[in-house]
């Protein structure tokens, strides 16, 4: 499916803009990425962009995980898949609490002789936006990422205090001012991922932060030119909408 076609189908559905969708579509379509792990899908817009890219290049699979509450979204990921007919490229998991339990099970399923066999070329982390949950998710996902795989984090500057849907909940009121006002994903990126010895090629663009797991000596995974990916897409509105999106975003805890 071409980009304009999928963009037309998901237009106006939160939480990924068409400019962001063009970036992630181009990334998947114009690279050797074929096995994708997505943590947090909300309505499934980002999932559909990536699945459309997989279809366009002839194959691949997305393992996408979100909480049970995602079933209640309107439209839901199932509604979008009915429209797009891209379901063959997507495996959906609804977690009872967070994706970390499901990641544990994936690690267990892919462990042989005490070693986890990595499965994924790309991980898009866009779920809890909570340091404790997503720090654990990073270390668990790392075991499932192949050498040379890419990691993308969304909502780098999002805070609980900036969220209209969460700031007045009991969960957030119990936090101290520091925890409410600090962007958790930025702390994860700055203090954990960028300092991790196995990660490199860091890039921040608007709300998005990129990193690459270092390739092994025998790894054939080609390095992706992110500058070219951004350059070939209409990225102007990404920066324009970077903070606008934060005010409408719904994260889970």
N, C-alpha and C positions, 0 to 999 in steps of 0.2 A: 504494500500500500504506500502510495506517495505521501509526502509530508502534508501537502495542502489538503488532501482528502481526510486524513486523520485529524488534522487541525480543525477542519470544518465540523467534524462529528462531535468533538469534545469542546468546542468553543463555548466560553462562558461558564464552564464548570470548574469550581476550585479544585486544587489549589495551585496548579502549574500554569503559568502564562504560556502563550503561544511562542514567545521568544525563547523561553526556557525549553519548551517542547522541541523547538527546532534544534537547539544545541544537543539535547540528549538523543534525539532521533538521528542527527548527523553522526554523533559519537558512535552509536551502535551500528548504524548502517555502513559507515566508512572505516571500520576497524575489524579486528579479528575477534571481537567480543561476540560470544554465542551463548554462554551460560551466565545468567544474571541472577543476583540475589537482591531483592528489594525489601527493605524493612520499613513498613509503613506505607500504605497505598491510598488511604482515605477513600475517595470516590473511584480511584483507579485511572485517573487521567495520565499520570506519568507511566503507569503500566502499559496503557494503550499506545502511547508514543513509542515506547521501546519495542512492544510486540509488533507494531506496524513496520518498524525498521527491520526486525528479524524476518518478517514475512517478505519484505522487499528484497532482502538479500538471500532468501532461500532456506532459512531454518534457524533454529536456536530455541532456547527455553528460558522462561523467567520463573523463579520461585519467589512469590511475593507473600508477605506475612503482615497481618494487622490484627487488631482486637476484634472480638465478636461484635462490638458496637458498630463496626464498619458495615455490617449487614443492613443496618437501619438507615444508612445515608441515602439521600435522594438527590440524584440517582446513585445507585450502588454500583460496585464494580461489575456485578452480574448484569445490570441494566446496560452498561457500556459495552460489555462483551457481546451482548445480544445484538447491539447495533453494529459493532465493528466486525463481528464474526472472526475474532482473533483468539478465541478461547484455546485453540490447539497449541498455542505458544506459551500458555500461562498455567502454572499450578498455584492455586490459592490456598493459603492456610489461615484459618481464623483462630487466634490464640485466646485462651481464657483470660490471661492477664497481660503478659508482654511477650514479645518475640523471643526473649532470651531462653525460655523453656523449649521453644521449638528449635532454636539454634543448638541447644544441648542435644536434642534428639537427632538432628541432622549430623552433628559430630559423631554421635554414637553409631548411627547407621553407616557412616563412611570411615569408621575406624577399622583398620586391619593390622593385626599383630602389634597393637598398642600405638599405632600411628594414624592420625587422621589424614585421609587422602583428600587434598583440596579439589573442589569442584567448580568454582566460579571464576569468571574472568573480570567481573565487575560487580560492585556492591553500591547500591544507592540507599543511604541511611537517611530516612525522613519520617521519623515516627514520634518517639516520646519527647524529644528535646529536653531530656532530663539527664544531668551529668551522671548520676549513679546508674540509671538504666542503660544509657547509651555507651558509657565507658565499658560496662560489662559486654554490651552488644559488640563493640569494636573488637575486644579480645576474643570473643567467641567467633565472630565473622572472620577474623584474621586466620583462624585455623582452617577455614573453608575456602579461603582465597588462594588461587594459584600464584606462584611467583610471577611478577610482572603485571598482576591484576590492578585495576584502578578502583579507587574508593571516592565516592562523592557524598558530601554532607550538605544538607539544605538547612536554611534558616539559621545561618551563622550568628546573627545578632538578635534573634528572638529572645524575649524574656517573659516570665510569667506575669509580671506587672503590666506588660504591654498588651496582654491578651484579654479582650473584652469578655470572652466566654469563660475564662478561668480565674481572672484576678480576684473575683469576689467569692470564690468557692472556699469551703472549709479547708480543703487540701492546701491551697495557696496561703490562706490567712494564717495557717500554723507555721509557715516559713518565717524566718527572720528577714529583715530588709535586704541583706546581702544576697540571700538565695533567690528572693523574688526579682531582684533587679539585675543580677548577673546573667549574661547570655551563656547558657550552659554549653551549647554546642561549640562556641568559640573557645571556651576553656578546655573542652575535650580536644579540639584541634590543636590549640597552642601548647598545652601542657602534656598531652598524652601522645597524639599521633605524630606531631612534628618532632617530638623528642624520641620517638621509637626508632631503634637502630635499623629496623627492616623496612622503613618507609622513606620515600624521597619524592622529588618532582612536585613540590607543594605549589598550589596556586589558589589565590582567592579572587573571586570575581563576583561582586555584588553579594548576594546571600549565600553563594555557593563556595565551598572549599574542597579542593581536590588533593589527592595524594596517590602515590603509586607504590605498591609493594615491590621491593627490589627484585629484579629477575635473578634467577640462578645462573650459574655459569653455562649450563646446557639449555637454558630456557630459550625457546624460539619466539616468545611473545614479543611482538614489535612494539616499540614505544609509540604512543599516540601523540601527534602534534596538536596539543590543545589550542595553541594560538591559531592554527589553521582552521580547526573546527569552529572556533569562535568567529574567525574572520570570514568564513563562508556562510555564516548565518546572520540573521538580522538581530544583532545583540543590543542595539541601542535601548530598546524598551526594558531590557533586563535591569539595567542600572536605574532607569526611570521608575520602575515599579518595585525596586528592591525593598524599600521600607513601607510602601503602601500595602504590600502583601502581608507584612507582619501583623497588621492590625485586624486582619480578617481570618488569620490562621487559627485552626483548632488543633492543638496538640493533645495527646493523651498522657495520663500519669498512671 
